[in-house]
Amino acid sequence: MTSNSLPQAPIQPGAVAPMTRRRFIGGLAAGGLAGIGLSGCATPNTSRITDYGDSDRLVMLNWPEYVDADDGGNLYYAGGTLDRLQAEGVAVDYRAEYEDNYGGFDLVLNNAVGASTPLYDIVVPTNWRAAQMIRNGWAEPLPIELIPNHANIDPAFLTNAWDRGCRFQMPWQAGITGIAYDPSATGGPISSINQLFDSSLAGRVGFIGEMREAVGLAMLADGADPSRPTEAAAQAGLDRITAAAQSGQVAAFTFGEFADMLANGQLAAAMAWSGDVALLQAERPDIEFVIPDEGAIQWFDTMVIPKGSASIAAAGRFMNFVYDPDNAANITEWVSYISPVLGVQDVLASRGGSSAELAQSQVLFPDPATRNRLFTWGGLDSDIEDRLDADFAALVG
């Protein structure tokens, strides 16, 4: 994710550049979420004081441009989600400063370890980071009794081995990583991940700059299942990416920058986030996005209450508000990523016009056959993942 400032340059293989995650600036994304397992996870500590603290104000850390807002910053449309919530008595100090799951996560970590009261009351890391928070005891159990709309969580999100039943987190939005390409540059359709490794596209391919997504796609190309990864399969995927980068097959490791690079002809094809591609397609309808024959990677970002929050009650009220299907549909219409809230599709359909068109989107609301082709990174022992992260980071810069 990039900030609201000028786009960062793509990461050339071996170059030094900041680690960002994805930019949420609109467009359509997908994902019926299967379970994610983290080997060796400890049982989370569910003990907590019974005083939920402040109920009328909280500080929230989220990715840029990830709520119905003006310019993606801290200015909101009149009548937007945060305005409506404030009218109901909950004031949110909303900070769109979570730029990535690496440096951005330091904002959470620095206020989660050894702090009597963390700076944030809700943070929105990606699922694997949330799993680490829960495993390490950095997350409060949710005040379920204050969140009756917890019942509206799509059941697909309730089966994660690291938090069955969503006791410590509630998903915010979800997305999918597949392939985007310019047919005029590739000379024809792209339908397989293996085509990204074909010499006919040498020097014109972009790989995503996040280990679990890039390695996961490489594993799918090798016939392995990233939702049930083994160290050997993950290493084989990383080795294949490394060889492609060293041979010049990969023009750049990118995050949201792949959209601009496809648009200006620097790339012919790229591992890509469907939401950013949809935004690009508004100007370049010729750009295609596909879920490859082998499948694609899905992910979700999720709301977590850091341990020691002084506003657990307000956090619960916020979560309950955004899990009302009408309110969740408003967010979906603005960010255009898949909502984890049951009933959103029906609300959009009932609104008619462009809202009803969104309700028919197979990308936002995939059918069972599409869901079966989406894979969520399943997790490995922390020491293995740490090594893979370090090796991948060394490769991309």
C-alpha positions in Angstrom: 0.0 0.0 0.0 1.3 3.4 -0.9 0.7 6.7 0.9 -1.3 9.6 -0.5 1.9 11.3 -1.7 3.6 10.7 -5.0 3.9 7.0 -5.9 7.1 5.4 -4.9 9.4 4.0 -7.6 9.2 0.3 -8.2 11.8 -1.9 -6.6 14.3 -3.1 -9.2 15.8 -6.5 -8.3 18.4 -6.0 -5.7 17.7 -2.2 -5.3 17.0 -0.5 -2.0 13.5 0.7 -1.5 10.9 0.8 1.3 8.7 -2.2 2.0 5.1 -1.3 1.4 2.1 -3.5 1.2 -0.6 -2.3 -1.2 -2.5 0.8 -2.0 -6.3 0.8 -1.4 -7.5 3.5 -3.8 -10.6 1.8 -5.0 -11.6 -0.9 -7.5 -12.9 -4.4 -7.2 -11.3 -7.2 -5.2 -12.4 -10.6 -4.2 -11.9 -13.5 -1.8 -14.0 -16.0 0.0 -11.6 -16.6 2.7 -10.5 -20.1 3.6 -8.8 -20.9 6.9 -5.2 -20.0 7.6 -3.1 -22.0 10.0 0.0 -21.0 11.9 2.1 -23.9 13.0 3.2 -23.8 16.6 0.8 -21.0 17.6 0.3 -20.7 21.4 -3.2 -20.5 22.8 -4.0 -16.8 23.2 -4.5 -15.4 26.7 -8.2 -14.5 27.0 -8.0 -12.9 30.4 -8.9 -9.2 30.7 -10.1 -6.7 33.1 -13.9 -6.3 33.1 -13.7 -2.5 32.7 -13.9 -1.8 29.0 -12.9 1.8 29.5 -14.0 4.8 27.3 -17.1 4.1 25.2 -17.2 7.4 23.3 -13.8 8.0 21.8 -10.9 5.9 20.3 -7.8 6.2 18.1 -7.7 4.0 15.0 -4.7 3.2 12.8 -5.7 2.1 9.3 -4.3 1.9 5.7 -4.6 5.1 3.6 -7.8 5.5 1.6 -9.6 2.6 3.3 -12.8 4.3 4.4 -15.3 6.5 2.7 -13.1 9.6 2.8 -12.0 12.7 0.9 -8.5 12.4 -0.7 -7.8 9.4 1.4 -6.6 11.4 4.4 -8.3 12.6 7.6 -11.0 14.6 5.8 -14.3 12.8 5.3 -17.3 13.2 3.2 -20.2 14.8 5.0 -22.4 11.9 6.1 -19.5 9.4 5.7 -18.9 6.5 8.1 -17.0 8.4 10.7 -19.4 11.3 10.6 -22.4 9.0 11.1 -20.6 7.2 13.9 -19.8 10.5 15.6 -23.4 11.5 15.4 -24.1 8.3 17.4 -21.7 9.4 20.1 -18.4 7.8 19.1 -15.5 10.2 18.1 -12.8 8.5 16.1 -9.3 9.9 15.9 -8.7 8.2 12.5 -5.1 7.9 11.4 -4.5 6.7 7.9 -0.8 6.0 8.6 -0.4 2.2 8.3 1.7 2.1 5.2 2.8 -1.5 5.2 3.1 -4.7 7.3 6.8 -4.1 7.9 7.7 -0.5 8.8 4.0 0.3 9.4 3.7 -2.5 11.9 6.4 -0.8 14.0 3.8 1.8 14.9 1.8 -1.0 16.5 4.8 -2.8 18.0 6.3 0.2 19.6 3.0 0.8 21.4 2.2 -2.8 22.1 5.2 -4.0 24.0 5.9 -2.7 27.5 3.3 0.1 27.2 0.7 0.3 29.9 -1.7 2.0 27.4 -1.1 1.6 23.7 -1.4 4.6 21.4 -4.1 2.9 19.2 -7.4 1.3 20.2 -8.0 -0.4 16.8 -5.3 -1.4 14.3 -5.8 -3.0 10.9 -2.9 -5.3 9.9 -3.1 -8.0 7.3 -4.2 -11.4 8.5 -0.8 -12.9 9.0 0.4 -9.9 11.1 -2.8 -10.1 13.1 -2.1 -13.8 13.8 1.3 -12.8 15.2 -0.3 -10.2 17.4 -2.7 -12.8 18.8 0.0 -15.4 19.2 2.3 -13.0 21.1 -0.4 -11.8 23.5 -0.6 -8.3 22.0 -4.3 -8.3 21.3 -7.3 -7.9 23.5 -10.2 -10.4 23.3 -13.1 -8.7 21.6 -15.9 -7.4 23.8 -18.4 -9.7 22.0 -21.3 -8.6 24.2 -20.9 -5.1 22.8 -20.8 -6.3 19.2 -24.2 -8.0 18.4 -23.3 -7.5 14.7 -20.4 -9.9 15.2 -23.1 -12.4 14.0 -22.8 -10.8 10.6 -19.3 -12.1 9.9 -19.1 -14.1 6.7 -18.6 -17.7 8.0 -15.6 -18.1 5.6 -13.7 -15.8 8.0 -14.5 -17.8 11.1 -12.4 -20.9 10.4 -8.9 -19.5 10.8 -6.9 -21.8 13.0 -5.2 -18.9 14.7 -8.5 -17.3 15.8 -11.4 -19.6 15.3 -14.7 -17.8 15.7 -13.0 -14.4 15.4 -12.6 -13.9 19.1 -9.7 -11.5 18.7 -10.2 -9.8 15.4 -12.9 -8.8 12.9 -12.0 -8.6 9.2 -12.1 -5.1 7.6 -11.8 -5.8 3.9 -10.4 -8.6 1.6 -8.6 -8.8 -1.7 -7.0 -11.0 -4.3 -3.6 -11.2 -6.0 -3.7 -12.5 -9.6 -2.3 -11.3 -12.9 -2.9 -8.1 -14.9 -1.6 -7.7 -18.4 -1.8 -5.7 -21.6 -2.9 -8.0 -24.4 -1.3 -5.8 -27.0 2.1 -6.1 -25.2 1.9 -9.8 -24.4 0.7 -10.8 -27.9 -2.3 -12.7 -26.5 -4.1 -13.8 -23.4 -2.3 -14.7 -20.1 -4.0 -17.5 -18.3 -1.2 -19.2 -16.3 1.3 -18.1 -13.7 3.9 -20.0 -15.6 3.6 -17.5 -18.5 5.2 -14.9 -16.2 8.3 -17.0 -16.3 8.3 -17.4 -20.1 11.3 -15.9 -21.9 9.0 -14.2 -24.4 8.2 -11.7 -21.6 11.7 -11.3 -20.3 12.3 -7.9 -18.8 8.7 -7.0 -19.0 7.2 -8.7 -16.0 6.4 -7.3 -12.6 6.4 -9.5 -9.4 4.6 -8.4 -6.3 6.9 -7.2 -3.5 5.4 -9.2 -0.7 6.8 -12.6 0.1 3.6 -14.5 0.9 1.9 -13.4 -2.2 4.8 -13.8 -4.7 6.0 -17.1 -3.2 2.4 -18.3 -2.9 1.8 -17.7 -6.6 5.1 -19.4 -7.5 4.1 -22.4 -5.4 0.8 -22.6 -7.3 2.7 -22.5 -10.5 4.7 -25.5 -9.2 1.5 -27.4 -8.3 1.9 -26.8 -4.5 -0.8 -25.5 -2.2 0.2 -22.2 -0.4 -2.7 -22.7 2.1 -0.8 -25.8 3.3 2.8 -24.8 2.7 5.8 -26.9 3.4 9.3 -25.5 3.9 10.5 -27.3 0.8 7.6 -26.1 -1.4 8.0 -22.5 -0.2 11.8 -22.6 -0.7 11.3 -24.0 -4.3 8.9 -21.1 -5.0 11.4 -18.6 -3.7 14.3 -20.2 -5.6 12.2 -19.9 -8.8 11.5 -16.2 -8.2 15.2 -15.6 -7.4 16.3 -17.2 -10.6 13.8 -15.1 -12.6 15.1 -11.9 -11.0 18.7 -12.8 -11.5 18.1 -13.7 -15.2 16.4 -10.4 -15.9 13.0 -12.0 -16.4 11.6 -9.7 -13.7 11.7 -6.0 -14.6 10.7 -4.9 -11.1 9.2 -6.0 -7.8 6.3 -3.7 -7.3 3.4 -2.8 -5.0 0.7 -0.5 -6.3 3.2 0.9 -8.9 2.4 -2.0 -11.3 -0.7 -0.1 -12.4 1.3 2.9 -13.7 3.9 0.6 -15.2 1.3 -1.4 -17.1 -0.3 1.9 -18.3 2.9 3.4 -19.6 4.2 0.2 -21.2 7.0 -0.5 -18.8 5.4 -3.8 -18.0 3.5 -6.2 -20.2 2.2 -8.3 -17.3 2.4 -8.3 -13.6 1.3 -10.0 -10.4 -1.4 -7.6 -9.4 -4.1 -6.6 -6.8 -7.5 -6.7 -8.4 -8.6 -3.5 -6.7 -5.9 -1.4 -8.3 -6.5 -3.0 -11.6 -10.2 -2.1 -11.5 -9.2 1.5 -11.0 -6.7 1.3 -13.9 -9.4 -0.2 -16.1 -11.5 2.9 -15.7 -8.9 4.6 -17.9 -7.5 1.6 -19.6 -10.3 -0.9 -20.2 -8.0 -2.9 -22.4 -6.0 -4.0 -19.4 -7.1 -7.5 -18.3 -7.1 -9.1 -14.9 -7.3 -12.8 -14.4 -7.4 -15.4 -11.7 -4.8 -17.8 -13.2 -5.6 -21.4 -14.1 -3.6 -22.6 -11.1 -5.4 -20.2 -8.7 -4.6 -16.9 -7.0 -3.7 -15.6 -3.6 -6.3 -14.0 -1.3 -5.7 -11.9 1.8 -7.6 -9.8 4.3 -6.9 -6.9 6.6 -8.5 -7.1 10.0 -9.4 -5.0 13.0 -7.5 -5.8 16.2 -7.6 -4.1 19.6 -4.1 -3.8 21.0 -3.5 -5.2 24.5 -4.1 -2.5 27.2 -6.4 -0.3 25.1 -8.2 2.2 27.3 -11.2 2.4 24.9 -12.2 -1.2 24.4 -15.9 -0.2 24.7 -15.6 2.4 22.0 -13.7 -0.1 19.8 -16.6 -2.5 20.2 -19.1 0.1 19.3 -17.0 1.0 16.2 -16.9 -2.7 15.1 -20.6 -3.1 15.7 -21.3 0.0 13.6 -19.3 -1.0 10.5 -20.7 -4.6 10.7 -24.2 -3.3 10.1 -24.9 -4.3 6.5 -26.1 -0.8 5.5 -23.0 0.9 6.9 -20.7 -1.9 5.5 -22.3 -1.4 2.0 -21.5 2.3 2.2 -17.8 1.4 2.8 -17.9 -1.2 0.0 -19.2 1.3 -2.5 -16.3 3.7 -1.7 -13.3 1.3 -1.3 -14.7 -1.4 -3.7 -13.0 -4.2 -1.9 -14.8 -7.3 -0.8 -16.8 -6.9 2.4 -16.7 -9.6 5.1 -20.1 -8.6 6.3 -23.1 -10.7 5.5 -26.0 -8.9 3.8 -23.9 -6.3 1.9 -24.7 -7.8 -1.5 -28.5 -7.7 -0.8 -28.2 -4.0 0.4 -26.4 -3.0 -2.8 -28.9 -4.9 -5.0 -31.7 -3.0 -3.3 -30.2 0.4 -4.0 -30.4 0.0 -7.7 -28.3 1.7 -10.3 -24.5 1.4 -10.0 -24.9 -0.1 -6.5 -26.9 -3.0 -8.0 -24.2 -3.4 -10.7 -21.6 -3.9 -7.9 -23.9 -6.5 -6.4 -23.6 -8.5 -9.6 -19.8 -8.4 -9.6 -18.2 -11.9 -9.7 -15.0 -10.2 -8.3 -16.7 -8.6 -5.3 -19.1 -11.5 -4.8 -17.4 -14.6 -6.3 -19.3 -17.8 -6.8 -18.3 -21.1 -5.2 -16.3 -22.2 -8.3 -14.2 -19.0 -8.1 -13.8 -19.3 -4.3 -12.3 -22.7 -4.8 -9.5 -21.2 -6.9 -8.4 -18.7 -4.2 -5.7 -19.7 -1.6 -4.8 -17.9 1.6 -1.2 -18.3 2.8 -1.3 -21.1 5.4 1.7 -20.2 7.5 4.8 -22.0 8.6 6.8 -22.1 11.8 7.9 -18.6 12.7 11.6 -19.3 12.3 11.0 -20.6 8.8 8.9 -17.6 7.8 11.4 -15.2 9.3 14.1 -16.7 7.1 11.9 -16.6 4.0 11.1 -13.0 4.8 14.7 -12.1 5.1 15.7 -13.9 1.9 12.9 -12.3 0.0 13.7 -8.9 1.4 17.3 -9.3 0.4 16.2 -10.2 -3.1 13.9 -7.1 -3.6 16.1 -4.7 -1.8 
